[in-house]
Amino acid sequence: MLHNKLNINLLLLFVFLFLVSCTQNDKTEEGKTAIIRLLVSSANSNVNTRSSELTTAEEDLINDIHILVYNSLGELIGHKYTSYNPSNPAITVETRSSNSTCTIYAIANTGSSTYFNGKAYSEDNLKTLVTEDLSSVDGIKKGTSGSQYFLMSGSIIVSKIDPGTNTVSSSLSLSRLAAKIKFNITASNGITITDYSVKNIPKNSYLINNTSADAVTNYLSTGLTTLSAGTTSVSDLYFYMYENRKGGRTGTGTPTDQTGKALYAPVNSTYIEVHAKSSTFNGLFKIYLGADNVSDYNIKRNNSYTYDIQLLGPGYADTRVTHYGFTLSANSSTQNNSYVYSSGVSNCYIVAPGSSVYIPVIRANQSALGTQISDITSSTEWTASLLWQTETNLVSVTNSSDARADGCFRVDASATKSGNAVVVVKNNSGTILWSWHIWVTSYNPDNGGTTNKFNGLVWMDRNLGATAMTPATVSALGLLYQWGRKDPFPGGSSLSNTTAVKEIYNALNAPLTEGASGSGVKYEATNSTNNLSNSIHYPMTYYYGGDWYTTTTSTQNVSLWGGASLISPNMKTVYDPCPAGWRVPAWINNKSPWEGLSTSNGIVNYGYDWSNLGAGYYPSCGWRECGTGVLGYVGDIAAGAYWTANADAGGGGYHMHFSNVPMIADIAGRAYGLSVRCVKE
């Protein structure tokens, strides 16, 4: 990855004409009229590039210019707007004399003589001004095709402005507010490129360079650029963007490639997202931008960055690729109002009421069980179906030939209901190979849904599976999970009946029973030293005991959700129950993700409300018992418990358990069924 500075040099020749009689004092007389003559020129380049890309000369175009002069008190003492004619570059600016240092600012290509009306009345005010919000990425270029240009700014300091005739030569570097990003994508090992897009592009920027902060508070993304079938490389791709300086890594550790860079990326860092596929997988690749490939997330104004991206496949160590996911590109002609969840593979998909999702079955081949489906496009190897749902007619599953050709099946959500469902893929013998949680909700934390920021993490404002975020309601409870398992279990259906379980239904809308011989959730004691296979093949079976995974300490698995380290979390695992882009929260630097919570707000609304600390509301959801699987304590203030991704060597999982005093670093048997509150990756 290369980056270099793009500069324009303006030669300013200041000629101060004495319009009043000379004084007899050496000290400059303040406030007298003066005229500054500026000779402005740009160092144009004759570099030739492909026709759709602006040449360096076009990037250097100056269409119009504002000159603003401020004295040492920051008062505006001169302002001129004029069009720019490179064949007649002389500009005159009327100002006032000053006995102390003055700063002269040049802002080019605003396209408006009234741009600073009511603004820039002081130097401090000028430094706070930001550009208008972009509505599209191309909006950063001003003008029309064949005559496009970019906002630029620069400044110089002069020691004083004397009345009289003065000639002062100086050089002012006028810099573009935009950065230029160029990238090439090459795929190998049988991979073809489906499409690409760019995420987290700032909508605005400070007009004057601010060395300590960016102006941006809102971001936009490009749409998908879909490529023709069989594409294995694209080159000389480029776009322009305002600066996005996110600094360095958010966590500890020593990443050496894009994998580590992705793990510690600050919120809203800019990245390129590439979808690709082969005969055995569909892939999502994320490439975070910045000045290096490891820990720098800064895109600075007036710089050019070049990235060579190679897609080698999910089994290869590609230092330009973060984590891997799976998706398809939407085909509006055949999918109508459906959408493809395009943020990567997961075990949970958020689907808005009335919408659809295409789920890639390749996930069944990514666990420790290995390849379970030899041909994901086969019409005979697998069949998708609904396992359970919390509302009748909540979702439907379709095994269409067009989706199967891409190794997927389709799930449609009711337009009038919200809730939760689990869908599965089975082989010809009826064995479940994998299962997915479908979260039918209008809540979308990636597109306007409320999130909380606490301890340097971005949190969903609700529990995984909650259908609303209304305190003291059943809809806020969500689902329950055994530590390390990907599949949910129904939670409570009442805040007054602490053992009442949310009813679930099969695909025929018949209610399912719960218990040791239930047709729905079935209780069964763990009787294996490695129960992983059973947990995947029987997602409705609640395995109870100290640990659902094993009966012996020597065969425990602490890596199911990320490992035993309390210092630096591992990457999100294949068993994580959160949606794409989100994960179960983990300890960092020996601190719980809930470090710092207090009881200052007390017990409210069947839970705790830490909104004053930025953490939000947590309901008391109760739990499923470690030794039986039975639900209890729903709504009890002493029964709010939330898993982390961490486990200890003694057989427990770390969690946050609150009662009268929150126990932030509690440990419980991994067979307990507790709540999950997801955080952004």
N, C-alpha and C positions, 0 to 999 in steps of 0.2 A: 504494500500500500504506500503510495507516494502522495505528498502534498507540497504545494509551493505557493508562494505569495503572488498575488496579482496586483500590480500597482499602476497607477496613472500619475504622472508627474505634471504638475501645473507650474509653469514659471510665472511668478507674479512680480511685476515691475511696478513698484509703488512710486508714484510721482505726486507729491503733495504741493498743490499750487497755493501760493500765498495770496489770499483774496482781500486781506486788510493790510494796513501799514505795519511794518516791522516794529517790534518793541525794542527797547534798549536793554532788556534784561536777558540773562542767559536762560532763566527758567521759562519753560513753555507756558504760554498763556492759555488757560483752560477755556474750552467751550467755543472757540472760534471756528468758523466754517472752514472746511478743507475738502479738497477733492482728491480721492484716491484713483489713480489710473492703474488698472490691472491688465497685464498682457497674459491671457490665458491660452494655453495650448495643451493638447493631449498627445501622448506618445503612442500613436496608432501602430498596430502591427499588421503585417501582410500575410500572416499565417493562414493557409487555406485548409479547411476541414470539409467534411461532407456537408451537402447543401442544407440538410435539416438542422444542423447545429450552427449556432452563432459563431462567426469568426471572432478572433481576438479583437480585431478592429471594431466589429459591431458591439462587442462587450464594452469597448472604450468610448462609445458614442456619448457626446454631451449634447442634449437638446435645448436645455434651458438651465439657468443657474440663479440661485439666491446667494447674495453676499450679505452677511450680518456682522457688524462690528460692535464689540462690547468693551467698555473701559474696565479699569481695575475693580470697580464696585459692582461689576456685572450688569451695568446699565446699557441698554441698547442705544448706541449713538450714531448708527448708520445702517441703512438697509437698501439694497437694490435688487430688483428682479429683472432679468433680461433674457431674451433668447440668445442662443449661442451660434455664432457663425465662424467656423474655423478659418475662413479666408479673411475675416476682419475681427480678430480676437480681442480687441481693446475694449475694456469695460471701465466706465467711470462710476464711482460711488461717492455720493456726498456724505460726509461725516462731520465730526467735531474734533477739534484738537484735544489732546490729553497729555498731561505731564507724566503719567505712569503707564505701566504696561497695558496693552490692549490685546484682545484676542479676536482674530478675524476667522469667521467660519464660512465655508462654502458648501452649499447643499445643491446638488445637481439633479435634474430630471424629475422634479415634482410634477411638472406639466401644468402648474397653476400659479398665477401671479398672486392669488389670495391665499395661498397655502398656509401662510403664517399669520393671517389676520386674526387678531385677538390672542395670539400666541407668540412665544419667543420674545416677550417684552423684557425678559431678563435672561442672563446666561444660565442661571439655575433652572429656569423654566424650559429653556431650549433643551437642556440635557435630559429632561423628563419626557420629551415628546416621542411618540412612537408612530410607526406607520399605520395606515389603515389595515384592518384585518383582511387577509387574503381569503377569497372564496374558492380558489383553486390554485394548484401549484404554478400553472402558467401565468397567473396574475402577477407574479413577481416581476415580469417583464412589462415595461411600459411601451406605449406606442402601438403601431400596427406592423404587420408582417413586412419585412424589408427595411423597416426603420424602427427597431426595438432597442431599448436602452434600460439601464438599471439605476435605481437610486444610488447616489454616491454622497459622501461627505468627507470633510477634512478641515483642519484648522492650523493656524500658525499664531505665534505670539510675537508682537513687536514691542520694543522697549518703551516707545512713546510715539505720539503723533504730533508733530510740530506744525504750527501755522507756517505758511511760506512754501517755497518750492523745494521739495525734497525728492530725491530719487533713491529708492531702496529696492535692492534686488534680493529676492528670497525664493525658496522652493517650497511648494505645498504639495503634499502627497494626498491626492483625492482617491479614496478607497470605496469600492462597491460595498453596499450593505450585504450583498448576496455572497454565498459560497457556491462553488461549482463542484458537483459530484459526478464523476464518470466511473462506469463499471462495465465489466465484461463477465459473462457467465459461460462456463464450459462444463458439460456433463460427460461422464465416462462410465464404464462398467455396465453398459446397457441401459443407462438412465436417459430419459428424454425430459426436456423442460416444458412444463405446462403453461405457466404464467409467472408474473412477478408483480410486485407492488412495493411502495415505500411507506413506512409508518412513522408517525410522530414528526411531522414537518411543522415547524412553528408558523403561526399565522401572521406574526408581526415582529418588529424589531425596533430598538431605539434608533433614532436618526443619527445621533452622535454616539460614537463608540463608548460604551460603558465597560470599564475593565473589570468591574466586580459583579455584574449581574446581567442577565438577559431580561428583556421586556416581556417575553412570551408567557402567556397564561393559557392559551388555547392552541390546539394542534389540529392538523388535518392529515389525511392520507391520500395517496393516489388511488385511483381505481385499478382493478386488475388489467394488466396488459396481457391478453391471451395470445399465445403463439400457435403456429400451425403444428399439426400432429407430426411427431418424429423429430422435432427440433432438438439438437444436441448442443448448440452454442449460439449465443448472441453477443455482439460486440459493439463498442462505441456507444453504449447507452449513457444518457446523461440527464441531469436536471439541476436546477438552481434552487437554493433555499436560504432562508434567513438563518443566522447563527443559532446554534443550539448547544450551549456549553454546559454539559452535565457533570463535568469534573471526572473524578476517578471512581474506583469501585466502592460499593456500599458496604461490603463486608470484608472479613479477614481472609487470609489464605494467599497463595501465590499462584494464580492462574498463569498458564503458559500458552494458551491458545484461545480460540473463540468459545470453546466450551466453558472455560472459567470466566471469560468475559461476559457471557450470557448470564451466568449464575449471579453475578454481582452487578448487573446493569442498573443504574439509577432509573427511577421512574421517568417515563417519557423520553428516554434516549431514542435517537433516530436509528432505524434499522431497515434493511432491505429484506423482504420476505419473498422467497422463491418456492413455488410448488413444482415438484418433479415426480416422475414415476418410472417404474420398470415393470417387468412381467411379474414381479413378486411383491412390489410395494408401491404405495403412493406416499410422497414425502413432503414435509414442510421444513424449509431451511431458513434460519434467521441469521443475518449477518449485521452485527452492530457496527456502526460507523464511529470514526474518531481518528486520532493521530497515530494510533498503533493498533496492533492486533490483540492486545492483552488487557489493558486497563484504562485506556484513555477514551472518553466518550465525548470529546469536544469537537464540534464543527464550528469553526471561527469564520467571521466575515472576511471577504476578500481573499480567501484561500481556495485552492483547487485540490481535490482529493481524487485519487484513482484507486479502484479496487478490482483485483482479479479474483473472481469467485469460482471455485471448482467444486462440483458436486460429485462426490465419490461413492456415496451410498451409506446406509445406516450402520454398516459393519466396519466402516473405515474411520481412521482418525484424521479428519479433515480440519485443519487449523483455521479455516475461514468459515466454518459452519458451527452454529450453536447446537441446540438439541434438535431431535428429529420428531416429526409429527406426520400426520396423514390427512389428506383432504382431497376434494375434487373441485373442479371449476364448474360454476353454475351454467346451465344451458337454458336460456330463457325460453327457447322455442319448445322445449319438451318438459320443463320443470315448472312452468307457470309461476305460481306464487311461492314455490318452495325456495329454500335457500340452503346452501351448503355451509356448515360451520367451518369457517376458513382459518381458524386460529390454531389448528393442529389436532393431533390425536389426544384422546383422553378416555377415561372411563365414565365420564359424566358430560352430557350435552345439555346446554340451556336452550330450550325451544320456546319461542313466544307462542301464545295461543293463536291457533289458525295457521301456524307455519309448519314447515317440515324440515327434516334433517336427513342427510345421507351418511350412513355410518360405515366406515371401512372395516372389513372383517379381518384385515391383516393383524389387528391387535391380538387376535387369538394365537398368533405365532411369535409373540414378543416376550412372553414370560419364561420362567424357568422350565416350563413344560415343553418348550421347543416348538417345532413346526407341527401344528395340528391340522392345518389345511394345506395340502400340497399345491393346489391351484385355486387361488382366491376367486377366479372368474368362472370356475366350474359350475355347471348347472345341476350337478348331482352331489357334490361333496358337502354342501351345507344348506341349511334352511333357517331363516330368521323368524322369530315369533315373539309374542308378548308373554312374559312370565307373570307379572302382577302389576296392578295399578291402584292408586288410592281413590279414584273416582271411576264410576262406570263410564264407558265410552270416552275415556280420557285420551288414549292414543290408539292408532292402528299401525300395523306393520305390513309392508308390501315387498315381495320378492320379485321385482320387475327385472326384465331381461336387460334393459339399458343400464340400470344401476349395477346389476351383477357383472356386466362386462367390464366395469371399473372396480370390481371387488367390493361392492357396497350393497346395502339394503336401505330402504326408505322407511322413515317413521313420520306419521302425520299426527299433529296435535289438534285437539278440539279447539274450536274458535271461542267457546263460551266457558271453558273450565280451566282451572289451574290445579296442579298437584304433582305427584311423582309416579314414575313407572320404572320397571326394569324389563328390558328386552334382551333376548338371548339369540345365539347362533348354536344350532345343534348339528351333529353329524347324522349319517343315515341310520345309526343305531339309536338315535334319540338322546345321546349324551350331550350335555351342554358343554360347549367348548369355550365360550366367553359370554360375559353379560355386561350390560351398560345401564347406567342410571339416566333416565330422561327426566329432566327437571323442567316441567311445563310452567313457565312463569313469565310475566312481562318485565321482570327485573333483569337488567343486563348491565353488570358492573363494568363492562368494556365499552359501553355506549350510553353514558348518561346516568346509569344507576348509581345510587348513593354509595360511597365508600368512606371508610374512616382511615385516618393516618395516625398511627401510634407506634412509638418505638422504632421509627424509621421504616415501618412496613405499611403497605396499603392493604387494608382489610375489607372484605365484604361486610356490609352493615347487618347481615343476617346469617343465620345458621344454614349450612348446606341442606337443601330440601325445604326450607321455609317458604311458604306461599305468600307471605306478606311480612312486613316489619312493623307490626302493631303490638306494642307491649300489652301484656296480660291477655293475650289471645292464643288459642291453639295454633293458629296459622303461623305464629312466630317460632314454634318449637323445632320444626325440621325433623330430620332423620337421625338414626343412631348407627354407630359403626364400632366394630371390634378393631383393636389396634392392629394395623398392618393389612387389613382386608379392604378390598376395593368396593365391596357391595354393601348397600344400605339395608337397614331393617326399620320397619315402621316404628314411629315413636308414639307419644300419647295422643289421646283424643279428647281429653278433658283436663281442666286445671283443678277441678274439685274432686274427681275420682282419680287418685294417684296411680292406679294400676290399669286403667282403661287404655287399650291399644287401638290405634287408628286402624279401621277396617280396610282390608285390601280385597281386590277382585281379580278373577282371571280374565282371559280374552273373551269369554262368553258372558262376562259381567256377573258371574256367580261369586258370592262371597267365599273367601278362603279362611279356614280355621287355623288356630295356632295351638301348639302343644307338642307333646312327645310323639303323637301320631297325627299331627295336624296336616291338613291339605295345603296349608300355607307355610308359615314359619314353623319349622320343626326343631325341637330341642334334642340334641344328641351329645353325649359325653365324648371328649377327645380321647381316642384310643390308638394314636399313631405317633411315631417319632418324627414324621414329616407329613402334615395334614394339608399341605398346600394344594395338592391335586384335588382332594375332596372339596376344599373351599371354593375352587373354581368350578368344578363340575356340579356342585350343589349349593348355589348361591342363596337359597332360602333355608338352608340348614344352619342353625345357631349352635356352634360347637362350644360347649362349656367346659370349665375346668380352670386351672390357673392360667393356662395359655392355650388358645384354640389351635395353635400350630403344632405343638408337640407335648408329649408327656414327660420329657426329660430335659433337664437344664442344659446338658451337653449338646443338644441339637437345636437349641433356640436360634431364631433368625432375627437379628436386631436391625437388618438392612431393608426390611420390607417397605418402610416409609422414609428411609434416609439414613439410618444408622445410629450408632451409639454416641457419636461425637457431639459434645455440647459446645464445641468451639466453632466449628465451621460445618454447615449442613452440606450433605451431598446433593446431587441433582435430584429433581423430581423423579420418582420411580414409576414403573409400569403398574404398580398396585395402588397408586395414589388415587383417592376418590374424587378429587376436585376437578372442575372443568379445565379445559386447555387454557394455559396462561396463568393458572392459579395452583396452589399447592397447600398441603397441610403445614401449618406454621412450625418452625424449628427453632431450637436454641441457637444463639450466636454469642460467642465470647463468654461462655458460662452464665448466660443470662436467659431466663425464660422470655418468650415473646410477649408475655404479659407483665414483665418486670415493671414495677412502679405503680400498679393498681392499689387502691386503698379502699377503705370502707366509708369514706367521707360522705358519700351520697346515701349510704344506708340501703335498706331493703325496700325496693319499690316494684310494684307491678309483677309479682311472682318472679323476681330476678334481681339483678343489679344493673344500675344505670351509671356508666362511667363516661357519659357524654362530655362532662366537664373536663375530662382528661384526654378527649379525642378518641376514646376506645369504643363508645357506643353502648347500647343496651344488650345485656345477656340474659335470656330467660332461663329459669330453672326447669330443665327438661327431664329431670330424673335420669335413670339409666336402666339398662338391662343387666341383671345380676350375672356376675362372673361364674357362679356355681350352678346356675339353673337356666339362664336366658330369659327369665321372667322380668317384665317391666315393672318398675316401682318408683315411688317418690316424685312423680310428675307434679310440678308446681310447688314442691317443698323447697323452702329457701336453702336448706342444707344440701340440696341435690342438683347443683349446677356443675357439670364437669365437662371439660373440653380437651380433646387429645392434642398433643404435639406430635411431630414426626419422629421424636426421639424415644429410644428404649434403653433400659439399663440391663446389665449382664445378669441381674438376679431374676429376670423373668417378668418385670413390670414395664409399663409404658408411662412416660412422663405426661402429665396433664395439669390443667388448671382446675382446681376444685374450690368453689366458694361456699361458705356457710355464713356464720356470723363474721368470720374473718377469712378473706380469701387465702387459700393455701396455694400460692402460685406455682410451687415446684413439687407438687404431690406425685406419687407413683401408685399405679393401680395395676392389677392383673390384666393382661392383654385380652382376656376373654370378656371383659366388661364391654357393654355397648354404650358408648358416650357420644356426645355431640362433636361436630367439627365446624370450625369457623375458618374459611379459606383465606389465604393471603396471596397477593400478586407475586408471580415469579420474578 
